[in-house]
Amino acid sequence: MSQTVIITGASRGIGAATARQAAKAGYAVCVNYLSNAEAAGAVVADIRDLGARAVAVQADVAHDDDVLRLFENADRELGPLTALVNNAGILEHHMPVVEMDAARLARVLATNVTGSFLCAREAVRRMAFSRGGAGGAIVNVSSMAARLGSPNEYVDYAASKGAIDTFTIGLAREVAADGIRVNAVRPGIIDTDIHASGGEPDRVFRLRDAVPMKREGHAEEVASAILWLLSDAASYSTGTFIDISGGR
């Protein structure tokens, strides 16, 4: 059976690396993006150069209507869905909790938590045995921040990823009998441009000496773990986590 994956937030970083590796593994890839159409188009072009099918779809995963449109586009352009990678996530500038306002919290939780719930809902509706689907796999991108808390930087982001950990366990148990596996990866200090969103583009270089392996990780290393969890090699794994953190 042909394999089709939707990867949210796939125009950059871990999402883009996962999209390229998925194409090499034989998936047709839906590259979701929020605003950078040029970057998403470059990822699609790379995938097509590999001889695989791909489409870029703009959608804000925090909004129900956008999520519905994203999945409908993937259905129409690529065929039946077999996998979802919930990668889209945001963080905001470093600050302690005492300075955070409700608007910031709403933005972070809407994308990082609500977005993952909405996308997983649509994936389950398509893949569940009980709904006529053929099963499939979901991988959520959490973070080591869920375990470390990110004090004085972005406790809100860390809390959102803690919610993703709980969501992964609960959904995995809810849909296991419907042929859907749900797992997560927890990246640590990974060299991507998300750190610039927190106001410190060079953050990985400040923190890498605290990592037992004494280096930052790379998006491709996270992508490889995601692809393993999507694959049949992980056929007896659900509700589990892979920490990609250099031992931290």
N, C-alpha and C positions, 0 to 999 in steps of 0.2 A: 504494500500500500504506500502511496506517496505520502510524504511527511510535510506538514505545513506548520510554521511557527510564527506567532506574533511576538515581537520583542518591543516592549515599551521603552521610550527614551533611548532609541537606538541610533541616534545621529552622532553620538560621541562616546568616548570612554569605554566603559565595560559593555554597554549596549551595542556599540558599533563593533567591538571585537567579537562579541558573541554572535552578531549577525553574520560576520564574515566566516567564523568557524562553523556556524550552522550550515551555511551554503556549501562549504567544503564537505560536510557530512551528509549532504544530499537533501537538505530541507529547501523548500520554497519559503522565502522570508518576507514577512510584512514588517517594514521598518517604520515604526511609529516615531513621530517627533512632535515637539511643541511649537517651535518657532524658526528653527534653522533649516529651512528647506534646502539650501545649498549643501550643507553638510549631509543631510539625509540622502540627497540625490547622489552625492559622491559614494556613499555606502552602497546604494542600489547599483550604481555603475560598477563598483568593484565586484559585487555579487554576480552581475550579469556577465562580466568578463570571465568569471569562473565557470560559466555555462549553466548557472542556476537561475531560477525565476525569483524576482523580487519586485516589490512595490513599496513606495513611500506613502504614508498616510498621516496627515496632520491631525492631531487630536489632543485635547487636554484631558488626561485621564481622570481629573478631578470632577469632570462634568458628565453626567449620565448620558446626555444626548450625544456628546462626542464619542464616548465609549461605544455606544450602539453603532454609530457611523463607522468607527474604526473596524469593528468586527464584521459588519456588513460588507465593507470594502474588501476585507481579506477573504471572506466567503466568495464573493463574486470574482475577484481577480486571481485567487490562488487555489481555491477548493477547500475541502473539509479540513477543519482545524485539528491538529494532533498535539500541539504543544503551545505553551504560553510561558514567556519569561517576564515577570513583573519587575522590571528594572528601573522604571521612571522614578526619580526622587529628587528632592531639592533640599538645600540647607541655606540658611541665611547668615548674616555676619555674626562673628563671634560676639557673645555678650553673656553675662550671668543671668540667671533666671529672674533676679530682682528687677531687671530692666526690660523684660519681655512684655509685650502687650498682646491682647487677644487676637488682633488682626494677624500678627506674625504666626501665632500658634495655629490659627485657622488655615493659613496658607500651607504650612508645613504638613499638618495632619491631612488636609484635603488631598494633596498629591501623594504623599507617602503611604497613607493608610487607606483612605476612601478609594483612591485610584486603584490600589491593589485589590480591594474587595470587589469593586465594580468589574474589573477585567476578569478576575477569577470567576465571578458569577456568569459572565457571558461564555467563558471557556467551558465551564461545567455544563451549561445549557446545551452546548454543542457536542461535548465528548462523552457525557455520561451514558452508560449502558441503558439505564432506565428511561432515557430520553431519545433512544435510537442511535446513540453515538457508538463509536468504536473504541472508547477509552482514550487515554493520553497522559500527558505529564505537565505539571506546572512547577516552575522554579521561581521562588521569590528571592529577590536580592535584599538581604538584610544588611547588617553591619556589625563589626565588633563593638561599635559604639553602644549597642544594645546591652552589652555586658560591662562595658567600662564607664558608661554614663556621660562622657564628654563634659566634665565639670568646667565651668568658666568659659566654655566655647559654645556648645549647642546641645544643651540637655534636651531641648525640644526634639531635635533630630534623633538623638539617642532614644528618647521615649517612643518616637514613631517607629523606630526599628525594633524596639522591644515588643510593640504591638504586632509587628510583622512576624516575629518569632511565635507568639501565641497564636496568631492567625494560621500560620503554617501547620502547627500541631493540630489545631481544631479542624481545619478544613481537610487535612490528610485523613483524619479518622472519619470524617463525615462522608467522604466520597470514595474511600478505598474499595468498597464493594461495587462501586459503579465503574471500576476499571481506570480510575484516575489516581496517579501518584502525585503527591505534593511535597516538595522538599525546598530547602533554602541554602544559600551560601551566605557566609558572613565575612566579607572582605575586611581587612585591616587597613594599613596605610598603603594605599594604591596610588600610583602616579597618574592621576587624571586631572582634568581641569575643573572638577567640582570644587576643589579646594579654593579656587579663586572666588567662588560664590560666597565663601566664608570670610573673604577679605585677606586671605593669606595664600597667594599662589605657590609659595615655596614651602608650605607647611610640611610636606613630606620630608624635606631635607632637614628640617628642625627636629623631627620626631624619629627619624629612622634609626638613630643610635640606641633608642629605647627598645627596638625590636631585637630579639635574640639572634636573628639571622643577619642583623646589621645592614639591612637594605630595605628599600621600599619594594612593594609588589608591583606587578604590571597587569594591565587590563586583560591581556591574553591569558595570564595564569588563572584569573577568575573565570574567564570564558571557558577554559578547558574543563573546569569543575562543573560549570553549568551544563555543558554538553554531555558530560558523563552522567549527570543526574537525569537528563532528558532521555538518555539512551537505554537500550535493552540491557546493557551491562549493569544498570541499577534497578533491574526489574523487581527486586525484593526490598527496595528501600523506599519508605514513605514516612513523612513526619520527621525527617532527620536533617542534620545540618553539616555542612562542611565549612570549617573555619580556614580562611585563606589569609593568614596574618603573620607569617614568619615566626610563629611561636609565641606571639604576644597575647 
